[in-house]
Amino acid sequence: MFIYHHHKNLNETEARSHIRNRRAHLSNERTFLAWVRTSISIMAFGFVVEKFSLFLWLNVHNRHHADSYSLALSNLMGIIFMGLGAFIGLLSILRFVRVEREIETDTFRPSIVMEVLCGLIFFILSAIILYYVFNWHSLAILEYSGKN
């Protein structure tokens, strides 16, 4: 196993190098845990967005007409966020293992690809959600004002 491989008997030079890299390994572990927390948060947010469609369904059902577009979009956005959270969790594992190997071989080079990719995805999904919420509230206001 990968973890066991790093902790078997080391010669004196390897032991000194391993001790020197301890802070880098611990930092990598903290970064990994931060990415795991982020992926869990994104998945939880996706669950909330998906369950919001139940609220929409109950609201629409009480008015006796169906707004299937809102329900479908809410379900889709929730599923996308849950999938994105799972995908980020997988990427964080791959990143952790790659950085561990690079630290051990003293070839570590920082990379911002994962951070930039996640930032762009979050920006696009946030814009879609803002557009959806704005339109949903606008339609609700127009419907309410039309009844008076």
DSSP file (Angstrom, degrees, kcal/mol; ACC not computed):
  #  RESIDUE AA STRUCTURE BP1 BP2  ACC     N-H-->O    O-->H-N    N-H-->O    O-->H-N    TCO  KAPPA ALPHA  PHI   PSI    X-CA   Y-CA   Z-CA
    1    1 A M     >        0   0    0      0, 0.0     4,-2.1     0, 0.0     0, 0.0   0.000 360.0 360.0 360.0 151.5    0.0    0.0    0.0
    2    2 A F  H  >  +     0   0    0      1,-0.2     4,-1.0     2,-0.2     0, 0.0   0.876 360.0  47.6 -58.8 -43.2    1.2    3.6   -0.7
    3    3 A I  H >4 S+     0   0    0      1,-0.2     3,-0.5     2,-0.2     4,-0.5   0.914 111.7  49.4 -68.9 -43.0    1.1    4.7    3.0
    4    4 A Y  H >4 S+     0   0    0      1,-0.2     3,-1.4     2,-0.2     4,-0.3   0.883 103.3  62.0 -63.6 -37.7    3.0    1.6    4.2
    5    5 A H  H >< S+     0   0    0     -4,-2.1     3,-0.7     1,-0.3    -1,-0.2   0.839 102.0  51.6 -56.9 -35.9    5.7    2.1    1.5
    6    6 A H  T << S+     0   0    0     -4,-1.0    -1,-0.3    -3,-0.5    -2,-0.2   0.605 110.9  47.4 -80.3 -10.9    6.6    5.5    2.9
    7    7 A H  T <  S+     0   0    0     -3,-1.4    -1,-0.2    -4,-0.5    -2,-0.2   0.204  82.4 107.8-120.1  17.6    7.1    4.2    6.5
    8    8 A K  S <  S-     0   0    0     -3,-0.7    -3,-0.0    -4,-0.3     0, 0.0  -0.267  89.0 -47.4 -82.8-177.5    9.2    1.1    6.1
    9    9 A N        -     0   0    0     -2,-0.1     2,-0.3     1,-0.1    -1,-0.2  -0.239  63.7-166.7 -57.1 125.2   12.9    1.0    7.2
   10   10 A L        -     0   0    0     -3,-0.1    -1,-0.1     1,-0.0     2,-0.0  -0.862  18.7-121.4-112.9 146.6   14.8    4.0    5.8
   11   11 A N     >  -     0   0    0     -2,-0.3     4,-2.6     1,-0.1     5,-0.2  -0.300  42.6 -92.4 -76.3 174.9   18.5    4.5    5.7
   12   12 A E  H  > S+     0   0    0      1,-0.2     4,-2.1     2,-0.2     5,-0.2   0.872 125.2  48.0 -60.6 -41.9   20.0    7.5    7.4
   13   13 A T  H  > S+     0   0    0      2,-0.2     4,-2.2     1,-0.2    -1,-0.2   0.914 113.9  47.0 -65.7 -43.5   19.9    9.8    4.4
   14   14 A E  H  > S+     0   0    0      1,-0.2     4,-2.6     2,-0.2    -2,-0.2   0.880 110.3  53.7 -65.4 -37.8   16.3    8.9    3.6
   15   15 A A  H  X S+     0   0    0     -4,-2.6     4,-2.3     2,-0.2    -2,-0.2   0.916 109.5  47.4 -63.9 -43.4   15.3    9.4    7.2
   16   16 A R  H  X S+     0   0    0     -4,-2.1     4,-2.3     2,-0.2    -2,-0.2   0.917 113.9  47.6 -63.1 -43.4   16.8   12.9    7.3
   17   17 A S  H  X S+     0   0    0     -4,-2.2     4,-1.8     1,-0.2    -2,-0.2   0.894 111.0  51.8 -63.7 -40.1   15.1   13.8    4.0
   18   18 A H  H  < S+     0   0    0     -4,-2.6     4,-0.3     1,-0.2    -2,-0.2   0.902 110.9  47.0 -64.8 -41.5   11.8   12.3    5.4
   19   19 A I  H >< S+     0   0    0     -4,-2.3     3,-1.2     1,-0.2     4,-0.4   0.901 110.9  52.3 -66.2 -40.8   12.0   14.4    8.5
   20   20 A R  H 3< S+     0   0    0     -4,-2.3     3,-0.4     1,-0.3     4,-0.3   0.846 111.2  47.5 -63.9 -34.3   12.8   17.5    6.5
   21   21 A N  T 3X S+     0   0    0     -4,-1.8     4,-2.5     1,-0.2    -1,-0.3   0.432  82.4  99.9 -87.2   1.0    9.8   17.0    4.3
   22   22 A R  H <> S+     0   0    0     -3,-1.2     4,-2.6    -4,-0.3     5,-0.2   0.895  82.0  49.5 -56.2 -43.9    7.4   16.4    7.3
   23   23 A R  H  > S+     0   0    0     -3,-0.4     4,-2.4    -4,-0.4    -1,-0.2   0.894 110.5  50.5 -63.6 -39.5    6.0   19.9    7.1
   24   24 A A  H  > S+     0   0    0     -4,-0.3     4,-2.3     2,-0.2    -1,-0.2   0.904 111.3  48.7 -64.9 -40.5    5.4   19.6    3.4
   25   25 A H  H  X S+     0   0    0     -4,-2.5     4,-2.2     2,-0.2    -2,-0.2   0.920 112.6  47.5 -65.0 -43.5    3.6   16.3    3.9
   26   26 A L  H  X S+     0   0    0     -4,-2.6     4,-2.3     2,-0.2    -2,-0.2   0.883 111.4  51.1 -65.9 -37.6    1.5   17.7    6.7
   27   27 A S  H  X S+     0   0    0     -4,-2.4     4,-2.3     2,-0.2    -1,-0.2   0.906 109.3  50.8 -64.1 -41.5    0.7   20.8    4.6
   28   28 A N  H  X S+     0   0    0     -4,-2.3     4,-2.4     1,-0.2    -2,-0.2   0.896 109.7  50.9 -61.9 -40.3   -0.3   18.5    1.7
   29   29 A E  H  X S+     0   0    0     -4,-2.2     4,-2.5     2,-0.2    -2,-0.2   0.911 109.4  49.7 -64.9 -42.3   -2.6   16.6    4.1
   30   30 A R  H  X S+     0   0    0     -4,-2.3     4,-2.1     2,-0.2    -2,-0.2   0.902 111.2  49.8 -62.5 -40.7   -4.3   19.8    5.3
   31   31 A T  H  X S+     0   0    0     -4,-2.3     4,-2.2     2,-0.2    -2,-0.2   0.917 109.9  51.1 -63.6 -43.0   -4.8   20.9    1.7
   32   32 A F  H  X S+     0   0    0     -4,-2.4     4,-2.2     1,-0.2    -2,-0.2   0.934 110.0  49.0 -59.2 -46.7   -6.3   17.5    0.9
   33   33 A L  H  X S+     0   0    0     -4,-2.5     4,-2.5     1,-0.2    -1,-0.2   0.862 108.8  53.6 -63.5 -35.3   -8.7   17.8    3.9
   34   34 A A  H  X S+     0   0    0     -4,-2.1     4,-2.3     2,-0.2    -1,-0.2   0.909 109.2  48.4 -64.5 -41.6   -9.7   21.3    2.8
   35   35 A W  H  X S+     0   0    0     -4,-2.2     4,-2.5     2,-0.2    -2,-0.2   0.883 110.5  51.8 -65.6 -37.4  -10.6   20.0   -0.7
   36   36 A V  H  X S+     0   0    0     -4,-2.2     4,-2.4     2,-0.2    -2,-0.2   0.925 110.0  48.5 -64.3 -44.2  -12.6   17.1    0.9
   37   37 A R  H  X S+     0   0    0     -4,-2.5     4,-2.4     1,-0.2    -2,-0.2   0.902 111.6  50.9 -61.0 -40.1  -14.5   19.6    3.0
   38   38 A T  H  X S+     0   0    0     -4,-2.3     4,-2.4     2,-0.2    -2,-0.2   0.924 109.9  48.6 -63.5 -44.2  -15.2   21.7   -0.1
   39   39 A S  H  X S+     0   0    0     -4,-2.5     4,-2.2     1,-0.2    -2,-0.2   0.893 111.6  49.8 -65.2 -38.4  -16.5   18.7   -2.0
   40   40 A I  H  X S+     0   0    0     -4,-2.4     4,-2.4     2,-0.2    -1,-0.2   0.907 110.9  50.3 -64.5 -41.4  -18.8   17.7    0.8
   41   41 A S  H  X S+     0   0    0     -4,-2.4     4,-2.5     2,-0.2    -2,-0.2   0.904 110.6  48.9 -63.5 -41.8  -20.1   21.3    1.1
   42   42 A I  H  X S+     0   0    0     -4,-2.4     4,-2.4     2,-0.2    -1,-0.2   0.905 111.6  49.2 -65.7 -41.0  -20.8   21.4   -2.7
   43   43 A M  H  X S+     0   0    0     -4,-2.2     4,-2.1     2,-0.2    -2,-0.2   0.904 111.1  49.8 -65.2 -40.0  -22.6   18.1   -2.5
   44   44 A A  H  X S+     0   0    0     -4,-2.4     4,-2.2     2,-0.2    -2,-0.2   0.902 110.4  50.4 -64.7 -40.5  -24.7   19.3    0.4
   45   45 A F  H  X S+     0   0    0     -4,-2.5     4,-2.6     1,-0.2    -2,-0.2   0.912 109.3  51.7 -63.1 -41.5  -25.5   22.5   -1.5
   46   46 A G  H  X S+     0   0    0     -4,-2.4     4,-2.5     1,-0.2    -2,-0.2   0.884 108.0  52.1 -61.2 -38.7  -26.6   20.4   -4.5
   47   47 A F  H  X S+     0   0    0     -4,-2.1     4,-2.3     2,-0.2    -1,-0.2   0.914 110.3  48.2 -63.2 -43.0  -28.8   18.3   -2.2
   48   48 A V  H  X S+     0   0    0     -4,-2.2     4,-1.4     2,-0.2    -2,-0.2   0.918 112.3  48.5 -64.2 -43.8  -30.5   21.5   -0.9
   49   49 A V  H  X S+     0   0    0     -4,-2.6     4,-0.7     1,-0.2    -2,-0.2   0.915 112.2  49.1 -62.9 -42.5  -31.0   22.8   -4.4
   50   50 A E  H >< S+     0   0    0     -4,-2.5     3,-0.9     1,-0.2     4,-0.4   0.897 111.4  48.8 -65.0 -39.7  -32.4   19.5   -5.6
   51   51 A K  H >X S+     0   0    0     -4,-2.3     4,-1.1     1,-0.2     3,-1.0   0.716  96.5  72.2 -73.3 -19.6  -34.8   19.4   -2.6
   52   52 A F  H 3X S+     0   0    0     -4,-1.4     4,-2.3     1,-0.3    -1,-0.2   0.816  86.8  65.5 -61.9 -28.9  -35.8   22.9   -3.3
   53   53 A S  H <X S+     0   0    0     -3,-0.9     4,-2.8    -4,-0.7    -1,-0.3   0.824  94.7  57.7 -64.2 -29.5  -37.7   21.5   -6.3
   54   54 A L  H <> S+     0   0    0     -3,-1.0     4,-2.6    -4,-0.4    -1,-0.2   0.918 106.1  49.0 -63.9 -42.5  -39.9   19.7   -3.8
   55   55 A F  H  X S+     0   0    0     -4,-1.1     4,-2.4     2,-0.2    -2,-0.2   0.924 112.6  47.9 -60.4 -45.0  -40.8   23.1   -2.3
   56   56 A L  H  X S+     0   0    0     -4,-2.3     4,-3.0     2,-0.2     5,-0.3   0.914 110.8  51.5 -61.8 -42.7  -41.5   24.4   -5.9
   57   57 A W  H  X S+     0   0    0     -4,-2.8     4,-3.0     1,-0.2    -2,-0.2   0.925 111.3  46.6 -61.8 -44.7  -43.6   21.3   -6.6
   58   58 A L  H  X S+     0   0    0     -4,-2.6     4,-1.9     2,-0.2    -1,-0.2   0.901 114.2  48.5 -63.6 -40.5  -45.7   21.8   -3.5
   59   59 A N  H  X S+     0   0    0     -4,-2.4     4,-0.8     2,-0.2    -2,-0.2   0.923 116.3  42.3 -65.3 -44.8  -46.1   25.5   -4.2
   60   60 A V  H ><>S+     0   0    0     -4,-3.0     5,-1.4     1,-0.2     3,-0.7   0.898 111.2  55.9 -68.9 -40.5  -47.1   24.8   -7.9
   61   61 A H  H ><5S+     0   0    0     -4,-3.0     3,-1.1    -5,-0.3    -1,-0.2   0.871 103.6  54.5 -61.0 -38.0  -49.4   21.9   -6.9
   62   62 A N  H 3<5S+     0   0    0     -4,-1.9    -1,-0.3     1,-0.2    -2,-0.2   0.766 107.5  50.7 -67.3 -24.8  -51.3   24.1   -4.5
   63   63 A R  T <<5S-     0   0    0     -4,-0.8    -1,-0.2    -3,-0.7    -2,-0.2   0.422 111.5-124.0 -93.5   1.2  -52.0   26.5   -7.4
   64   64 A H  T < 5S+     0   0    0     -3,-1.1     2,-0.3    -4,-0.4    -3,-0.2   0.733  78.3  89.7  64.4  28.2  -53.2   23.7   -9.6
   65   65 A H      < -     0   0    0     -5,-1.4     2,-0.4     2,-0.0    -2,-0.2  -0.984  69.8-125.8-146.3 152.3  -50.8   24.2  -12.5
   66   66 A A        -     0   0    0     -2,-0.3     2,-0.7    -3,-0.1     3,-0.1  -0.796  11.5-166.4-104.6 133.9  -47.4   22.8  -13.2
   67   67 A D     >  +     0   0    0     -2,-0.4     4,-1.6     1,-0.1     3,-0.4  -0.745  18.9 170.9-109.4  78.6  -44.3   24.7  -13.9
   68   68 A S  H  >  +     0   0    0     -2,-0.7     4,-2.8     1,-0.2     5,-0.2   0.770  69.5  64.1 -66.3 -26.4  -42.2   21.7  -15.1
   69   69 A Y  H  > S+     0   0    0      2,-0.2     4,-2.5     1,-0.2    -1,-0.2   0.940 105.0  44.4 -62.5 -47.0  -39.4   24.0  -16.3
   70   70 A S  H  > S+     0   0    0     -3,-0.4     4,-2.4     2,-0.2     5,-0.2   0.902 115.1  48.7 -63.9 -41.7  -38.6   25.2  -12.8
   71   71 A L  H  X S+     0   0    0     -4,-1.6     4,-2.3     2,-0.2    -2,-0.2   0.936 113.8  45.4 -64.9 -45.6  -38.9   21.7  -11.3
   72   72 A A  H  X S+     0   0    0     -4,-2.8     4,-2.7     1,-0.2    -2,-0.2   0.904 113.6  49.4 -65.2 -41.7  -36.6   20.2  -13.9
   73   73 A L  H  X S+     0   0    0     -4,-2.5     4,-2.8    -5,-0.2     5,-0.2   0.902 111.0  49.6 -66.0 -40.7  -34.0   23.0  -13.7
   74   74 A S  H  X S+     0   0    0     -4,-2.4     4,-2.2    -5,-0.2    -2,-0.2   0.924 113.3  46.6 -63.7 -44.0  -33.9   22.8   -9.9
   75   75 A N  H  X S+     0   0    0     -4,-2.3     4,-2.4    -5,-0.2    -2,-0.2   0.936 113.9  48.6 -61.1 -46.7  -33.4   19.0  -10.1
   76   76 A L  H  X S+     0   0    0     -4,-2.7     4,-2.6     1,-0.2    -2,-0.2   0.922 111.3  48.7 -61.9 -46.1  -30.8   19.3  -12.8
   77   77 A M  H  X S+     0   0    0     -4,-2.8     4,-2.4     1,-0.2    -1,-0.2   0.906 111.7  50.3 -62.9 -41.0  -28.8   22.0  -10.9
   78   78 A G  H  X S+     0   0    0     -4,-2.2     4,-2.3    -5,-0.2    -1,-0.2   0.923 112.0  46.8 -61.9 -44.1  -28.9   19.9   -7.7
   79   79 A I  H  X S+     0   0    0     -4,-2.4     4,-2.6     2,-0.2    -2,-0.2   0.893 111.1  52.4 -65.4 -39.7  -27.6   16.9   -9.5
   80   80 A I  H  X S+     0   0    0     -4,-2.6     4,-2.7     2,-0.2    -2,-0.2   0.927 110.9  46.9 -62.5 -44.4  -24.9   18.9  -11.2
   81   81 A F  H  X S+     0   0    0     -4,-2.4     4,-2.4     2,-0.2    -2,-0.2   0.902 112.6  49.2 -65.6 -40.3  -23.7   20.3   -7.9
   82   82 A M  H  X S+     0   0    0     -4,-2.3     4,-2.0     2,-0.2    -1,-0.2   0.921 113.8  46.5 -64.8 -41.6  -23.7   16.8   -6.3
   83   83 A G  H  X S+     0   0    0     -4,-2.6     4,-2.6     2,-0.2    -2,-0.2   0.893 111.1  52.2 -64.9 -39.9  -21.8   15.4   -9.2
   84   84 A L  H  X S+     0   0    0     -4,-2.7     4,-2.6     2,-0.2    -2,-0.2   0.901 108.4  51.3 -63.2 -41.0  -19.4   18.3   -9.1
   85   85 A G  H  X S+     0   0    0     -4,-2.4     4,-2.0     2,-0.2    -1,-0.2   0.915 111.7  46.4 -61.9 -42.8  -18.7   17.7   -5.4
   86   86 A A  H  X S+     0   0    0     -4,-2.0     4,-2.1     2,-0.2    -2,-0.2   0.901 112.2  51.3 -65.1 -40.6  -18.0   14.1   -6.1
   87   87 A F  H  X S+     0   0    0     -4,-2.6     4,-2.6     1,-0.2    -2,-0.2   0.899 109.5  49.6 -63.5 -41.6  -15.7   15.0   -9.0
   88   88 A I  H  X S+     0   0    0     -4,-2.6     4,-2.4     2,-0.2    -1,-0.2   0.875 108.3  54.5 -66.3 -36.7  -13.8   17.5   -6.8
   89   89 A G  H  X S+     0   0    0     -4,-2.0     4,-1.6     2,-0.2    -2,-0.2   0.919 110.2  46.2 -60.4 -43.4  -13.4   14.7   -4.2
   90   90 A L  H  X S+     0   0    0     -4,-2.1     4,-2.2     1,-0.2    -2,-0.2   0.921 112.3  50.0 -64.9 -44.5  -11.9   12.4   -6.8
   91   91 A L  H  X S+     0   0    0     -4,-2.6     4,-2.7     1,-0.2    -1,-0.2   0.869 106.9  55.7 -61.7 -36.0   -9.6   15.2   -8.1
   92   92 A S  H  X S+     0   0    0     -4,-2.4     4,-2.5     2,-0.2    -1,-0.2   0.880 107.0  49.6 -66.7 -36.3   -8.5   15.9   -4.5
   93   93 A I  H  X S+     0   0    0     -4,-1.6     4,-2.4     2,-0.2     5,-0.2   0.948 112.9  46.6 -64.3 -47.7   -7.4   12.3   -4.0
   94   94 A L  H  X S+     0   0    0     -4,-2.2     4,-2.2     1,-0.2    -2,-0.2   0.900 113.8  48.5 -61.7 -40.9   -5.5   12.3   -7.3
   95   95 A R  H  X S+     0   0    0     -4,-2.7     4,-2.8     2,-0.2     5,-0.2   0.921 110.2  51.9 -64.3 -44.8   -3.8   15.6   -6.4
   96   96 A F  H  X S+     0   0    0     -4,-2.5     4,-2.4     1,-0.2    -2,-0.2   0.931 111.9  45.4 -58.2 -48.2   -2.9   14.4   -2.9
   97   97 A V  H  X S+     0   0    0     -4,-2.4     4,-2.2     2,-0.2    -1,-0.2   0.910 113.7  49.8 -63.9 -42.4   -1.2   11.3   -4.3
   98   98 A R  H  X S+     0   0    0     -4,-2.2     4,-2.3    -5,-0.2    -2,-0.2   0.929 112.8  46.0 -62.5 -45.8    0.6   13.2   -7.0
   99   99 A V  H  X S+     0   0    0     -4,-2.8     4,-2.6     2,-0.2     5,-0.2   0.884 109.6  55.3 -67.2 -37.9    1.9   15.8   -4.6
  100  100 A E  H  X S+     0   0    0     -4,-2.4     4,-2.3    -5,-0.2    -1,-0.2   0.938 110.6  45.5 -58.2 -46.2    3.0   13.1   -2.1
  101  101 A R  H  X S+     0   0    0     -4,-2.2     4,-2.1     1,-0.2    -2,-0.2   0.909 112.7  50.5 -64.0 -41.4    5.1   11.4   -4.8
  102  102 A E  H  <>S+     0   0    0     -4,-2.3     5,-2.7     2,-0.2     6,-0.8   0.868 110.0  50.2 -66.5 -35.8    6.5   14.8   -5.9
  103  103 A I  H ><5S+     0   0    0     -4,-2.6     3,-0.9     3,-0.2    -1,-0.2   0.933 111.0  49.3 -65.3 -44.7    7.5   15.7   -2.3
  104  104 A E  H 3<5S+     0   0    0     -4,-2.3    -2,-0.2     1,-0.2    -1,-0.2   0.867 117.0  40.2 -63.2 -37.3    9.2   12.3   -1.8
  105  105 A T  T 3<5S-     0   0    0     -4,-2.1    -1,-0.2    -5,-0.2    -2,-0.2   0.395 109.6-122.8 -93.5   3.4   11.2   12.6   -5.1
  106  106 A D  T < 5S+     0   0    0     -3,-0.9    -3,-0.2    -4,-0.4    -4,-0.1   0.881  81.4 114.5  57.1  42.5   11.9   16.3   -4.5
  107  107 A T      < +     0   0    0     -5,-2.7    -4,-0.2    -6,-0.2    -5,-0.1   0.104  35.2 148.2-123.5  19.2   10.3   17.3   -7.8
  108  108 A F        +     0   0    0     -6,-0.8    -9,-0.1    -5,-0.1    -8,-0.0  -0.358  18.5 177.0 -64.8 130.3    7.3   19.3   -6.5
  109  109 A R        -     0   0    0     -2,-0.1    -7,-0.0     2,-0.0    -2,-0.0  -0.990  31.7-118.3-131.1 122.7    6.1   22.1   -8.7
  110  110 A P        -     0   0    0      0, 0.0     2,-0.4     0, 0.0     0, 0.0  -0.264  30.6-167.5 -61.2 146.8    3.0   24.1   -7.6
  111  111 A S        -     0   0    0      1,-0.1     4,-0.2     0, 0.0     3,-0.1  -0.999  21.4-169.9-137.3 138.9    0.1   24.0  -10.0
  112  112 A I     >  +     0   0    0     -2,-0.4     4,-2.7     1,-0.1     5,-0.3   0.239  59.9 106.3-109.7  12.4   -3.0   26.2  -10.1
  113  113 A V  H  > S+     0   0    0      1,-0.2     4,-2.8     2,-0.2     5,-0.2   0.930  81.2  46.1 -59.1 -48.8   -5.0   24.2  -12.7
  114  114 A M  H  > S+     0   0    0      1,-0.2     4,-2.5     2,-0.2     5,-0.2   0.905 114.2  48.3 -63.5 -41.5   -7.4   22.6  -10.2
  115  115 A E  H  > S+     0   0    0      2,-0.2     4,-2.3    -4,-0.2    -1,-0.2   0.924 114.6  44.6 -65.4 -44.6   -8.1   25.9   -8.4
  116  116 A V  H  X S+     0   0    0     -4,-2.7     4,-2.4     2,-0.2     5,-0.2   0.916 113.8  50.6 -66.8 -42.8   -8.7   27.8  -11.7
  117  117 A L  H  X S+     0   0    0     -4,-2.8     4,-2.3    -5,-0.3    -2,-0.2   0.933 113.0  45.2 -60.5 -47.3  -10.9   25.0  -13.1
  118  118 A C  H  X S+     0   0    0     -4,-2.5     4,-2.8    -5,-0.2     5,-0.2   0.898 111.5  53.5 -64.7 -40.4  -13.0   24.9  -10.0
  119  119 A G  H  X S+     0   0    0     -4,-2.3     4,-2.2    -5,-0.2    -1,-0.2   0.913 110.2  46.7 -60.9 -43.5  -13.3   28.7   -9.8
  120  120 A L  H  X S+     0   0    0     -4,-2.4     4,-2.4     2,-0.2    -2,-0.2   0.914 113.0  48.8 -65.2 -43.3  -14.5   28.8  -13.4
  121  121 A I  H  X S+     0   0    0     -4,-2.3     4,-2.6     1,-0.2     5,-0.2   0.923 112.2  48.7 -63.1 -43.9  -17.0   26.1  -12.9
  122  122 A F  H  X S+     0   0    0     -4,-2.8     4,-2.6     1,-0.2    -1,-0.2   0.897 110.6  51.3 -63.3 -39.9  -18.3   27.7   -9.7
  123  123 A F  H  X S+     0   0    0     -4,-2.2     4,-2.2    -5,-0.2    -2,-0.2   0.928 112.2  45.6 -62.8 -45.2  -18.6   31.1  -11.5
  124  124 A I  H  X S+     0   0    0     -4,-2.4     4,-2.0     2,-0.2    -2,-0.2   0.935 115.6  45.6 -65.2 -46.7  -20.6   29.6  -14.3
  125  125 A L  H  X S+     0   0    0     -4,-2.6     4,-2.4     1,-0.2    -1,-0.2   0.871 111.9  52.4 -66.2 -36.0  -22.9   27.5  -12.1
  126  126 A S  H  X S+     0   0    0     -4,-2.6     4,-2.7    -5,-0.2    -1,-0.2   0.902 108.4  50.7 -65.1 -40.5  -23.4   30.5   -9.7
  127  127 A A  H  X S+     0   0    0     -4,-2.2     4,-2.3     2,-0.2    -2,-0.2   0.901 110.6  49.5 -63.2 -40.6  -24.4   32.7  -12.7
  128  128 A I  H  X S+     0   0    0     -4,-2.0     4,-2.5     2,-0.2    -2,-0.2   0.919 112.3  47.6 -64.1 -43.7  -27.0   30.1  -13.8
  129  129 A I  H  X S+     0   0    0     -4,-2.4     4,-3.0     2,-0.2     5,-0.2   0.917 111.5  50.2 -65.2 -42.5  -28.4   29.8  -10.3
  130  130 A L  H  X S+     0   0    0     -4,-2.7     4,-2.6     2,-0.2     5,-0.2   0.918 112.0  48.1 -60.7 -42.7  -28.7   33.6  -10.0
  131  131 A Y  H  X S+     0   0    0     -4,-2.3     4,-2.5     2,-0.2    -2,-0.2   0.923 113.3  48.2 -61.9 -44.9  -30.4   33.8  -13.4
  132  132 A Y  H  X S+     0   0    0     -4,-2.5     4,-2.5     2,-0.2    -2,-0.2   0.938 114.0  44.9 -61.8 -49.1  -32.8   31.0  -12.3
  133  133 A V  H  X S+     0   0    0     -4,-3.0     4,-2.5     2,-0.2     5,-0.2   0.909 113.2  51.2 -64.4 -42.0  -33.6   32.6   -9.0
  134  134 A F  H  X S+     0   0    0     -4,-2.6     4,-2.4    -5,-0.2    -1,-0.2   0.937 113.3  44.4 -61.2 -46.8  -34.1   36.1  -10.5
  135  135 A N  H  X S+     0   0    0     -4,-2.5     4,-2.5     2,-0.2    -1,-0.2   0.886 112.3  52.3 -65.8 -38.5  -36.4   34.7  -13.2
  136  136 A W  H  X S+     0   0    0     -4,-2.5     4,-2.0    -5,-0.2    -2,-0.2   0.926 113.1  43.9 -64.0 -44.1  -38.4   32.6  -10.7
  137  137 A H  H  X S+     0   0    0     -4,-2.5     4,-2.4     2,-0.2    -2,-0.2   0.884 112.4  53.2 -67.9 -38.0  -38.9   35.6   -8.4
  138  138 A S  H  X S+     0   0    0     -4,-2.4     4,-2.4    -5,-0.2    -2,-0.2   0.916 110.4  47.0 -62.8 -43.3  -39.8   37.9  -11.3
  139  139 A L  H  X S+     0   0    0     -4,-2.5     4,-2.4     1,-0.2    -1,-0.2   0.888 111.5  51.3 -65.6 -38.4  -42.4   35.4  -12.5
  140  140 A A  H  X S+     0   0    0     -4,-2.0     4,-2.3     2,-0.2    -2,-0.2   0.901 111.0  48.1 -65.2 -40.5  -43.8   35.1   -9.0
  141  141 A I  H  X S+     0   0    0     -4,-2.4     4,-2.7     2,-0.2     5,-0.2   0.920 112.9  48.0 -66.0 -44.3  -44.0   38.9   -8.6
  142  142 A L  H  X S+     0   0    0     -4,-2.4     4,-1.6     2,-0.2    -2,-0.2   0.899 112.8  48.4 -63.1 -40.5  -45.8   39.3  -12.0
  143  143 A E  H  X S+     0   0    0     -4,-2.4     4,-0.9     2,-0.2    -2,-0.2   0.908 113.3  47.6 -65.6 -41.9  -48.2   36.5  -11.2
  144  144 A Y  H >X S+     0   0    0     -4,-2.3     4,-0.7     1,-0.2     3,-0.6   0.914 112.6  47.9 -65.5 -43.5  -49.0   38.1   -7.8
  145  145 A S  H 3< S+     0   0    0     -4,-2.7     3,-0.3     1,-0.2    -1,-0.2   0.794 106.7  58.6 -69.8 -26.7  -49.5   41.6   -9.3
  146  146 A G  H 3< S+     0   0    0     -4,-1.6    -1,-0.2     1,-0.2    -2,-0.2   0.744 100.2  57.0 -73.1 -23.0  -51.7   40.1  -12.0
  147  147 A K  H <<        0   0    0     -4,-0.9    -1,-0.2    -3,-0.6    -2,-0.2   0.726 360.0 360.0 -78.5 -22.5  -54.1   38.7   -9.4
  148  148 A N     <        0   0    0     -4,-0.7    -1,-0.2    -3,-0.3    -2,-0.2   0.464 360.0 360.0 -89.4 360.0  -54.7   42.1   -7.8
